[in-house]
């Protein structure tokens, strides 16, 4: 299969806020069963800023032991400063995984994002993915800056979560014209079919814990040149997105976790990234209805 599918996974928690190891194992083994190419720990959906260093190291070590190279393991090293990210990277070097994922600190840090990226790339002992997400950190790289970073041999891929169709096209042309080898991954669930048909190498999406089968089916349709099938798969993914997250994305973290909880995969819908009282009875009913309607597509 040429199009790669990577899950930007949630981090399942017990009610005492400790790592739900059984839940994480269930999610990872389900992703492997659905033949995903990889999983990304501690991105935005993984609540990276909510956990201690010890918690995150425990999860990285555990996930590595569960996966055992059956799919790729990408690990986020985001920090409030590039120096903090370098420290996290150093602590993670002893674990068995495939690549780091780095999002430059937000504009409020006053750090130069390109220089920050190069510090990570230069220090890395394995490949690095750039997590490009202007809605999160407020950073919009120019094409010249992308070209500068794509020259670096340690930059394996870019997860583009900008929702910018212009940038997607420009980056594809830039790669072709300059002969770069950097892989491109769509980060927005509702744009995966367009991105893959346009030439992106794959997707890294935050609904991967729940929708791994659907994402894999979408990519297979693209691989087979089945435009109608890919659009249908994309529309179903959007239907689940609406059903689980809500039309205004009011249940982003706790919605997906509640869905995984109702499927018996994790022990609790607890999230530290969102107020749990937003998971109202009406929201629960909406999510349960979605799970019932999309049961065959989900598993």
Secondary structure as UniProt FT lines:
FT   STRAND          4..8
FT   TURN            15..16
FT   HELIX           21..33
FT   TURN            34..35
FT   STRAND          38..41
FT   TURN            44..47
FT   HELIX           48..50
FT   HELIX           53..67
FT   TURN            68..69
FT   STRAND          72..76
FT   HELIX           82..92
FT   TURN            93..94
FT   STRAND          99..102
FT   HELIX           107..109
FT   HELIX           113..123
FT   STRAND          127..132
FT   HELIX           134..137
FT   HELIX           143..150
FT   TURN            153..154
FT   STRAND          155..160
FT   HELIX           165..178
FT   STRAND          183..186
FT   HELIX           189..191
FT   HELIX           192..198
FT   STRAND          202..205
FT   TURN            206..207
FT   HELIX           208..223
FT   TURN            224..225
FT   HELIX           227..245
FT   TURN            247..248
FT   TURN            250..251
FT   HELIX           252..262
FT   TURN            263..264
FT   HELIX           276..278
FT   HELIX           281..293
FT   HELIX           295..298
//
